[in-house]
Amino acid sequence: TMLPFRLVNISQQIVQAMGTKLWISHQTRGVMQVASCSTNTLTAQLQSSQSEQQHREVDDLIARMQVQLKGHDPAVMDSYEKFVCMVSQELSLPMRVEDRNRPHFVRLTLNRSPFIHKKHMRQYEFRTYCKTLHFSKLTGSTASVFLEYIQRNLPEGMAMQVRKERLEPLTEFLHKLNGEDAVAPTDSSNN
Amino acid sequence: MTPTGKLLLLSGLARRLLAAPSNHSLAAAGYSNSSSSNSSDVWSIGEGGVDDAGAASVSGRRGASSRRAGFAGYSAADVAAAAAASNTAGFRSLVVPGLTKEAAKPPLLRSRHPLTPRCGRMKPAHSSWPSVWPTARTFHPAAVPLPVRQGRPNNATENAGISPNKWGNTELIKVPNFLHLTPAHVAAHCAAIKHLCTPWPKALDEPGVIDKQLPLRVVTTDYLRSHHSIRDIRARRVDLSLCLDRLVKLDKRSLEKLLCLVSFSNFAKVDTQFVGSSRVRHLRMWSDRCPWRFQNYDYLIYALSALYSQSLRHESWESGKAWIDNQRYEFDGSSSQKKLAKLANKPATNAVTHYRNALIKLHRQPENGGTGETHDSLRQYGRAVEFLLGIGKGGGGGGGGPVKKLDASSAQQAGQTKRTTERQAAS
């Protein structure tokens, strides 16, 4: 099966699209060469040295991705969820939202007075709301583009965790143990 | 009374209090105080000297009842003409506040809405909200043409019981706004970046393709939060999972060795799932021992390769493996099997099979095909033992079982061991 090829410098293009200054400069990493594996470092080194110009990097394949959002203000989180819904519709990424609709409480009971008056105390609480967005079957490029755009627009006071499940073929060594030929998705012209 | 009317009244009063102007020209013109004594004359213009000055066009409608109406009867042109006429004659020009057009003075205080609110002056055909509000920005009440309100008054008297408006509202400034992420913004941004996305290959949707071509599943997590550092120590962790069916060369012995090696490690485990009747085993490994994510990934690939290659190798000393080293309970070689051989009454084959199955079900955990210690499995074991030894309820009706009724003759026989029978035979 032919896997998609893409070599992009995504950050710059997104920044230009949004019309903001490039205040974070990073290149998206993570386009794995399929045939390379650390057990056979010599081969990997040879390939990487050859492939600077000729070899096209293979795109990642992400079976599932979960974006977990945490915040203290439910109204802001709902607005952000609406924004991400809009983006997923524009980029045609099916999305499922999981919301427990119950925050996690951290409560503190502290003295009201700095000295004595122990009967009089004050109670504080921190509420952390959580929302998870589920995606499936994305390529690495699509995920990078989507994530960079929504992360640049993450409002202040909100945190995000992104969990990606990447699909990979067996390494050359494992194929050899299996007694199979390593199926490289690149063309034969690469050799 | 309108403000204009009030002003007129005041000015009129002021004029009454003031002395008559000692203007020679006025006196010459015949203007006298006597005319001002008439209360209504104070309000009318075309009286006395003005008439004498020759402004015949000015007509005065005097009437105590229609004091204010007297002014309504005069047109602006008449007033201007009268003023001009009086000027040319050398008189001071009469300035009536509210009627005489004066040069506009600059306002002392700048008012917020000199004309109308901005939302009334905006032209929708020519304005584009994304160009007005391109990026994230603190809320500005003048720039946002919406009558937004935020907050709640404590009681009905505070701010007339309604929410405070947007002007100088700190709550609106504090909360993050999404005015830079309206549907118009999002559509424009996504149209610009959509060409960078790649589609999911359709060939991978066919059943079995992913399991065969891409069996490894690598899980990584990224963390993003407002913090002085963008690093997060949890991001180094990598999880790897693989279906053991994909490791084709694993036979029974190799699989057992792999399970044994995995049980020794603290970073790997084998999960067993039952999909219908078939058993699916997944090898799951994780690593956060190295400081960088790619190092942990490399380590896991190495560990997987080492596990697989070592489980395929069978060393000579592995034959010295004892029954206790088995990964799961095996009946063959167990002490239960040895005790069966010592039984006086050799049990039938099916009784042994029942006993063996009951023991396996009792000892093996669910992932190995058993149930572990449950009420059902214990009861089944008990029944199997009764059947095996020919005792209990089941022993009475069982077919082909080693059933013996306990009567006087057989009790004696049952009590005899092999040794006693041999002695008897010998004697």
Interface residues (C-beta under 8 A of the other chain):
Chain A: T1 M2 L3 P4 R6 V8 I10 Q13 I14 Q16 A17 M18 G19 T20 C37 S38 T39 D59 L61 A63 D73 A75 V76 S79 Y80 F83 M86 V87 E90 L91 K137 L138 T139 S141 T142 V145 F146 Y149 Q151 N153 L154 P155 E156 G157 A159 M160 Q161 V162 R163 K164 E165 R166 L167 E168 P169 L170 T171 F173 L174 L177 N178 G179 E180 V183
Chain B: P134 T135 A136 V175 P176 F178 H180 L181 P183 V186 A187 A188 H189 C190 A191 A192 I193 K194 L196 C197 T198 P199 W200 P201 A203 L204 D205 V209 I210 Q213 L214 P215 L216 R217 V218 V219 T220 T221 D222 Y223 L224 R225 S226 R246 L247 V248 K249 D298 I301 Y302 L304 S305 Y308 S309 L312
